[in-house]
Amino acid sequence: MSKKNKKHQEHEEHSDESWLLPYSDLMTLLLALFIVLFGMSTVDAKKFQEMSEAFQSVLTGGAGVLDQTALESNTKTSPDPEDVSKTDNLMKQKKELMRKETENLEALKKQLDNYIKNNGLTTQLDTKLNQSQLMITISDNALFPSGEAQVKPDARALAKAISNMLQKFPDYEVIVSGHTDNVPISNHEFASNWDLSSVRALNFMKILLLNENLDPKKFSAIGYGEYHPVASNDTNVGRAQNRRVEVSIIRKYQDGDQQIGMPATHEP
């Protein structure tokens, strides 16, 4: 074989690969283009502008798209010191308001407890302060004749005493709720225990509001009937505990999930 033919075969076996360089550049540009197109389909105009600038930076040898995205992510996750300071101040203010509120309700509870003790009403009235409210529980026989909703004449003094204490704390929501046992009632006046409990709560609230220093906008009356017992209805003692009126002074600042403006529920 001639030397000329031999050289020709070697040239064919080792072809020129210089075309790979522009091809790889083209693939890189296509990949960058697909990234931009994907970004256009998933981000808003502002994000698109940022992506476009990052794309230009890649073409001019600056920071890459991934580098710029990482930089923006780190910048956005850094909390604003001013926002942190405002949040801390709000938390401190809320804690201080909660502390003052607790002091107010503890003072009101102490007044109520002294009144109950001094008037020999420990078997008929009770007070309880928790994270949602200060509750005054009054047995039904202290307020109403059996099966009736008219407040006894001697119970009006109790209502007046409670209203006088409440007027010192005018900013609180007050809910008066009526409760019964599960013994059915049906007479010419009340078709059910629900009716009886509602009217009892309303009548007692009306007597409280005879005090003109109280704001009616802060008061509401609810009848729960037999559906929120605090004891078993299987005994006379339990049924007597379930027949009651509750006056709830609702906290304005609360921890936990207890809904503001609603009294705590009871289970038997």
C-alpha positions as a Markdown table, in Angstrom:
| # | Residue | x | y | z |
|---|---|---|---|---|
| 1 | Met | 0.0 | 0.0 | 0.0 |
| 2 | Ser | 1.3 | 3.4 | -0.9 |
| 3 | Lys | 2.3 | 5.9 | 1.8 |
| 4 | Lys | -0.3 | 8.3 | 0.4 |
| 5 | Asn | -3.2 | 5.8 | 1.0 |
| 6 | Lys | -1.9 | 5.0 | 4.4 |
| 7 | Lys | -1.9 | 8.6 | 5.5 |
| 8 | His | -5.5 | 9.0 | 4.1 |
| 9 | Gln | -6.8 | 6.1 | 6.2 |
| 10 | Glu | -5.2 | 7.4 | 9.4 |
| 11 | His | -6.8 | 10.7 | 8.8 |
| 12 | Glu | -10.2 | 9.1 | 8.5 |
| 13 | Glu | -9.7 | 7.1 | 11.7 |
| 14 | His | -8.8 | 10.3 | 13.7 |
| 15 | Ser | -11.4 | 12.8 | 12.4 |
| 16 | Asp | -11.5 | 16.4 | 13.5 |
| 17 | Glu | -13.5 | 16.8 | 16.8 |
| 18 | Ser | -13.3 | 20.6 | 17.1 |
| 19 | Trp | -17.1 | 20.8 | 16.4 |
| 20 | Leu | -17.7 | 19.5 | 20.0 |
| 21 | Leu | -16.8 | 22.8 | 21.5 |
| 22 | Pro | -19.5 | 24.9 | 19.9 |
| 23 | Tyr | -22.0 | 22.0 | 20.3 |
| 24 | Ser | -21.4 | 21.9 | 24.1 |
| 25 | Asp | -21.8 | 25.7 | 24.3 |
| 26 | Leu | -25.1 | 25.3 | 22.4 |
| 27 | Met | -26.3 | 22.7 | 24.8 |
| 28 | Thr | -25.4 | 24.9 | 27.8 |
| 29 | Leu | -27.3 | 27.8 | 26.3 |
| 30 | Leu | -30.3 | 25.5 | 25.6 |
| 31 | Leu | -30.2 | 24.3 | 29.2 |
| 32 | Ala | -30.2 | 27.8 | 30.5 |
| 33 | Leu | -33.1 | 28.7 | 28.2 |
| 34 | Phe | -35.2 | 25.8 | 29.6 |
| 35 | Ile | -34.5 | 27.0 | 33.1 |
| 36 | Val | -35.7 | 30.4 | 32.2 |
| 37 | Leu | -38.8 | 29.0 | 30.5 |
| 38 | Phe | -39.6 | 26.9 | 33.5 |
| 39 | Gly | -39.1 | 29.9 | 35.8 |
| 40 | Met | -41.6 | 31.9 | 33.6 |
| 41 | Ser | -44.3 | 29.2 | 34.2 |
| 42 | Thr | -43.9 | 29.1 | 38.0 |
| 43 | Val | -43.0 | 32.6 | 39.3 |
| 44 | Asp | -44.5 | 36.0 | 39.1 |
| 45 | Ala | -43.2 | 39.0 | 37.1 |
| 46 | Lys | -40.8 | 40.0 | 39.8 |
| 47 | Lys | -39.3 | 36.6 | 40.0 |
| 48 | Phe | -39.0 | 36.4 | 36.2 |
| 49 | Gln | -37.1 | 39.7 | 36.2 |
| 50 | Glu | -34.7 | 38.3 | 38.8 |
| 51 | Met | -34.3 | 35.1 | 36.8 |
| 52 | Ser | -33.6 | 37.1 | 33.7 |
| 53 | Glu | -30.9 | 39.1 | 35.4 |
| 54 | Ala | -29.4 | 35.9 | 36.7 |
| 55 | Phe | -29.4 | 34.4 | 33.2 |
| 56 | Gln | -27.6 | 37.4 | 31.8 |
| 57 | Ser | -25.1 | 37.1 | 34.6 |
| 58 | Val | -24.4 | 33.5 | 33.5 |
| 59 | Leu | -23.8 | 34.6 | 29.9 |
| 60 | Thr | -21.4 | 37.3 | 31.0 |
| 61 | Gly | -19.5 | 35.2 | 33.4 |
| 62 | Gly | -21.0 | 36.4 | 36.7 |
| 63 | Ala | -22.8 | 34.5 | 39.4 |
| 64 | Gly | -24.8 | 31.5 | 38.3 |
| 65 | Val | -28.6 | 31.1 | 38.6 |
| 66 | Leu | -28.2 | 28.6 | 41.4 |
| 67 | Asp | -25.7 | 30.8 | 43.2 |
| 68 | Gln | -28.0 | 33.9 | 43.0 |
| 69 | Thr | -31.1 | 31.8 | 44.1 |
| 70 | Ala | -29.1 | 30.6 | 47.2 |
| 71 | Leu | -28.0 | 34.1 | 48.0 |
| 72 | Glu | -31.6 | 35.4 | 47.8 |
| 73 | Ser | -32.8 | 32.5 | 50.0 |
| 74 | Asn | -30.3 | 33.3 | 52.7 |
| 75 | Thr | -31.2 | 37.0 | 52.6 |
| 76 | Lys | -34.9 | 36.3 | 52.9 |
| 77 | Thr | -34.6 | 33.9 | 55.8 |
| 78 | Ser | -32.8 | 36.4 | 57.9 |
| 79 | Pro | -35.3 | 38.0 | 60.3 |
| 80 | Asp | -35.6 | 41.7 | 60.3 |
| 81 | Pro | -34.3 | 43.0 | 63.7 |
| 82 | Glu | -37.0 | 45.7 | 63.7 |
| 83 | Asp | -39.8 | 43.1 | 63.3 |
| 84 | Val | -38.3 | 41.0 | 66.0 |
| 85 | Ser | -38.2 | 43.9 | 68.4 |
| 86 | Lys | -41.8 | 44.8 | 67.6 |
| 87 | Thr | -42.9 | 41.2 | 68.3 |
| 88 | Asp | -41.0 | 41.1 | 71.6 |
| 89 | Asn | -42.6 | 44.4 | 72.7 |
| 90 | Leu | -46.1 | 43.1 | 71.8 |
| 91 | Met | -45.5 | 39.9 | 73.7 |
| 92 | Lys | -44.3 | 41.9 | 76.8 |
| 93 | Gln | -47.3 | 44.2 | 76.6 |
| 94 | Lys | -49.7 | 41.2 | 76.4 |
| 95 | Lys | -48.1 | 39.5 | 79.3 |
| 96 | Glu | -48.4 | 42.7 | 81.4 |
| 97 | Leu | -52.1 | 43.1 | 80.4 |
| 98 | Met | -52.7 | 39.5 | 81.3 |
| 99 | Arg | -51.0 | 40.0 | 84.7 |
| 100 | Lys | -53.1 | 43.0 | 85.5 |
| 101 | Glu | -56.3 | 41.2 | 84.4 |
| 102 | Thr | -55.5 | 38.3 | 86.6 |
| 103 | Glu | -55.0 | 40.7 | 89.5 |
| 104 | Asn | -58.4 | 42.3 | 88.8 |
| 105 | Leu | -60.2 | 39.0 | 88.6 |
| 106 | Glu | -58.5 | 37.7 | 91.7 |
| 107 | Ala | -59.7 | 40.8 | 93.6 |
| 108 | Leu | -63.2 | 40.3 | 92.4 |
| 109 | Lys | -63.2 | 36.7 | 93.4 |
| 110 | Lys | -62.0 | 37.6 | 96.8 |
| 111 | Gln | -64.9 | 40.1 | 97.2 |
| 112 | Leu | -67.4 | 37.5 | 96.1 |
| 113 | Asp | -66.0 | 34.8 | 98.4 |
| 114 | Asn | -66.1 | 37.2 | 101.4 |
| 115 | Tyr | -69.8 | 38.0 | 100.5 |
| 116 | Ile | -70.6 | 34.3 | 100.3 |
| 117 | Lys | -68.9 | 33.5 | 103.6 |
| 118 | Asn | -70.4 | 36.5 | 105.5 |
| 119 | Asn | -73.9 | 35.7 | 104.3 |
| 120 | Gly | -73.8 | 31.9 | 104.9 |
| 121 | Leu | -74.2 | 31.0 | 101.2 |
| 122 | Thr | -71.3 | 28.6 | 100.9 |
| 123 | Thr | -73.7 | 25.7 | 100.0 |
| 124 | Gln | -75.5 | 27.7 | 97.4 |
| 125 | Leu | -72.8 | 29.7 | 95.7 |
| 126 | Asp | -69.3 | 29.0 | 94.4 |
| 127 | Thr | -66.6 | 30.9 | 92.5 |
| 128 | Lys | -63.9 | 29.5 | 90.2 |
| 129 | Leu | -61.1 | 31.4 | 88.3 |
| 130 | Asn | -59.4 | 29.7 | 85.4 |
| 131 | Gln | -57.6 | 30.7 | 82.2 |
| 132 | Ser | -60.7 | 31.7 | 80.4 |
| 133 | Gln | -63.1 | 33.3 | 83.0 |
| 134 | Leu | -64.2 | 33.9 | 86.5 |
| 135 | Met | -67.4 | 31.9 | 87.1 |
| 136 | Ile | -70.0 | 32.4 | 89.8 |
| 137 | Thr | -72.2 | 29.3 | 90.2 |
| 138 | Ile | -75.5 | 29.8 | 91.9 |
| 139 | Ser | -77.8 | 26.8 | 92.7 |
| 140 | Asp | -81.3 | 27.1 | 91.3 |
| 141 | Asn | -83.0 | 26.8 | 94.8 |
| 142 | Ala | -81.2 | 30.0 | 95.8 |
| 143 | Leu | -82.9 | 31.9 | 93.0 |
| 144 | Phe | -86.1 | 30.2 | 91.8 |
| 145 | Pro | -89.0 | 28.2 | 93.1 |
| 146 | Ser | -89.0 | 24.6 | 91.7 |
| 147 | Gly | -90.0 | 24.5 | 88.0 |
| 148 | Glu | -90.3 | 28.3 | 87.8 |
| 149 | Ala | -88.3 | 31.1 | 86.3 |
| 150 | Gln | -89.2 | 34.1 | 88.5 |
| 151 | Val | -86.4 | 35.2 | 90.8 |
| 152 | Lys | -87.3 | 34.9 | 94.5 |
| 153 | Pro | -87.7 | 38.3 | 96.2 |
| 154 | Asp | -84.9 | 37.5 | 98.7 |
| 155 | Ala | -82.5 | 36.5 | 95.8 |
| 156 | Arg | -82.7 | 40.0 | 94.5 |
| 157 | Ala | -80.3 | 41.1 | 97.2 |
| 158 | Leu | -77.8 | 38.6 | 95.9 |
| 159 | Ala | -78.2 | 39.9 | 92.4 |
| 160 | Lys | -77.7 | 43.5 | 93.6 |
| 161 | Ala | -74.5 | 42.6 | 95.5 |
| 162 | Ile | -73.1 | 40.8 | 92.4 |
| 163 | Ser | -74.0 | 43.8 | 90.2 |
| 164 | Asn | -72.3 | 46.2 | 92.6 |
| 165 | Met | -69.1 | 44.2 | 92.4 |
| 166 | Leu | -69.3 | 43.9 | 88.6 |
| 167 | Gln | -69.6 | 47.7 | 88.1 |
| 168 | Lys | -66.0 | 48.0 | 89.3 |
| 169 | Phe | -64.9 | 46.0 | 86.3 |
| 170 | Pro | -66.9 | 47.5 | 83.4 |
| 171 | Asp | -64.7 | 46.3 | 80.5 |
| 172 | Tyr | -65.5 | 42.6 | 80.8 |
| 173 | Glu | -68.0 | 40.6 | 78.9 |
| 174 | Val | -70.5 | 38.9 | 81.2 |
| 175 | Ile | -72.5 | 35.7 | 80.2 |
| 176 | Val | -75.4 | 34.5 | 82.3 |
| 177 | Ser | -76.2 | 30.9 | 81.5 |
| 178 | Gly | -79.0 | 28.7 | 82.8 |
| 179 | His | -78.8 | 24.9 | 83.3 |
| 180 | Thr | -81.2 | 22.2 | 84.4 |
| 181 | Asp | -81.2 | 18.5 | 85.2 |
| 182 | Asn | -82.5 | 16.0 | 82.7 |
| 183 | Val | -85.9 | 15.5 | 84.2 |
| 184 | Pro | -88.4 | 16.5 | 81.5 |
| 185 | Ile | -90.6 | 19.5 | 82.1 |
| 186 | Ser | -93.7 | 20.4 | 80.2 |
| 187 | Asn | -96.3 | 22.8 | 81.5 |
| 188 | His | -98.3 | 25.7 | 80.4 |
| 189 | Glu | -95.3 | 28.0 | 80.7 |
| 190 | Phe | -92.3 | 25.9 | 79.5 |
| 191 | Ala | -92.3 | 23.3 | 76.8 |
| 192 | Ser | -88.8 | 22.0 | 77.7 |
| 193 | Asn | -85.8 | 22.3 | 80.0 |
| 194 | Trp | -84.2 | 24.4 | 77.4 |
| 195 | Asp | -87.0 | 27.0 | 77.6 |
| 196 | Leu | -86.8 | 27.0 | 81.4 |
| 197 | Ser | -83.0 | 27.5 | 81.5 |
| 198 | Ser | -83.2 | 30.3 | 78.9 |
| 199 | Val | -85.9 | 32.3 | 80.8 |
| 200 | Arg | -84.1 | 31.8 | 84.1 |
| 201 | Ala | -80.8 | 33.2 | 82.7 |
| 202 | Leu | -82.6 | 36.1 | 81.1 |
| 203 | Asn | -84.6 | 37.0 | 84.2 |
| 204 | Phe | -81.5 | 36.9 | 86.4 |
| 205 | Met | -79.6 | 39.0 | 83.9 |
| 206 | Lys | -82.4 | 41.6 | 83.8 |
| 207 | Ile | -82.1 | 42.0 | 87.6 |
| 208 | Leu | -78.3 | 42.5 | 87.3 |
| 209 | Leu | -78.9 | 45.2 | 84.7 |
| 210 | Leu | -81.1 | 47.2 | 87.0 |
| 211 | Asn | -77.8 | 48.7 | 88.1 |
| 212 | Glu | -77.5 | 51.5 | 85.6 |
| 213 | Asn | -73.7 | 51.6 | 86.0 |
| 214 | Leu | -73.5 | 48.3 | 84.0 |
| 215 | Asp | -73.4 | 48.4 | 80.2 |
| 216 | Pro | -76.0 | 46.1 | 78.7 |
| 217 | Lys | -73.8 | 45.7 | 75.6 |
| 218 | Lys | -71.4 | 43.6 | 77.7 |
| 219 | Phe | -74.1 | 41.2 | 78.8 |
| 220 | Ser | -75.7 | 38.1 | 77.2 |
| 221 | Ala | -78.0 | 35.3 | 78.4 |
| 222 | Ile | -77.8 | 31.7 | 77.3 |
| 223 | Gly | -80.0 | 28.7 | 78.1 |
| 224 | Tyr | -78.2 | 25.3 | 78.0 |
| 225 | Gly | -81.0 | 23.1 | 79.3 |
| 226 | Glu | -79.7 | 19.7 | 80.5 |
| 227 | Tyr | -76.8 | 19.5 | 78.0 |
| 228 | His | -73.9 | 20.8 | 80.1 |
| 229 | Pro | -74.1 | 18.8 | 83.4 |
| 230 | Val | -71.5 | 19.1 | 86.1 |
| 231 | Ala | -72.6 | 15.9 | 87.9 |
| 232 | Ser | -74.5 | 12.7 | 87.2 |
| 233 | Asn | -78.2 | 13.0 | 86.7 |
| 234 | Asp | -78.7 | 9.5 | 88.2 |
| 235 | Thr | -78.9 | 10.8 | 91.8 |
| 236 | Asn | -80.8 | 13.6 | 93.6 |
| 237 | Val | -77.6 | 15.2 | 94.7 |
| 238 | Gly | -76.2 | 15.2 | 91.1 |
| 239 | Arg | -79.4 | 16.6 | 89.7 |
| 240 | Ala | -79.4 | 19.4 | 92.3 |
| 241 | Gln | -75.9 | 20.4 | 91.3 |
| 242 | Asn | -76.9 | 20.5 | 87.6 |
| 243 | Arg | -79.8 | 22.9 | 88.3 |
| 244 | Arg | -77.9 | 26.2 | 88.4 |
| 245 | Val | -77.2 | 29.6 | 87.0 |
| 246 | Glu | -73.7 | 30.6 | 86.1 |
| 247 | Val | -72.4 | 34.2 | 85.8 |
| 248 | Ser | -69.2 | 34.2 | 83.8 |
| 249 | Ile | -66.8 | 37.1 | 83.6 |
| 250 | Ile | -64.8 | 36.4 | 80.5 |
| 251 | Arg | -61.1 | 37.2 | 80.3 |
| 252 | Lys | -60.0 | 39.5 | 77.5 |
| 253 | Tyr | -56.5 | 38.0 | 77.4 |
| 254 | Gln | -56.2 | 34.2 | 77.3 |
| 255 | Asp | -53.6 | 31.5 | 76.8 |
| 256 | Gly | -54.4 | 28.3 | 74.9 |
| 257 | Asp | -57.2 | 27.6 | 72.5 |
| 258 | Gln | -60.2 | 28.6 | 74.7 |
| 259 | Gln | -62.4 | 30.8 | 72.6 |
| 260 | Ile | -62.8 | 34.3 | 73.9 |
| 261 | Gly | -66.4 | 35.1 | 74.8 |
| 262 | Met | -67.6 | 31.6 | 75.4 |
| 263 | Pro | -67.9 | 30.0 | 78.9 |
| 264 | Ala | -66.1 | 26.7 | 79.5 |
| 265 | Thr | -68.1 | 23.6 | 79.0 |
| 266 | His | -68.7 | 21.0 | 81.6 |
| 267 | Glu | -68.7 | 17.3 | 81.6 |
| 268 | Pro | -70.5 | 15.0 | 84.0 |
